Amino acid sequence: MALGAVIKVEAGGLTVWGQVSGSSGYASQGSLVQHFGLDTETAVDQVTVICPYVKLDGSHHQTVLLDPVANGRLLVV
């Protein structure tokens, strides 16, 4: 996953956001793995990954995953 990517997870009426960061402090390396708590929701409706790089038309590349498995791991490349 690209550094700076923004992740939006939608589950029922819940929406949570995350961002991939390359560091968490001086001279450290942050994890590229993102974790999202879903409160009482048991299913995920949609995960959207927004790449930080701008395309020639000025938009950002987005990957949308519909009905991904909850309580699991997704690999987005």
Buried (B, 14 or more C-beta within 10 A) or exposed (E): BBEEBBBBBBBEEBEBEBEBEEEEEEEEEEEEEBEBEBEEBEEBBBBBBBBEEEEEEEEEEEBEBEEBEBEEEEEEE
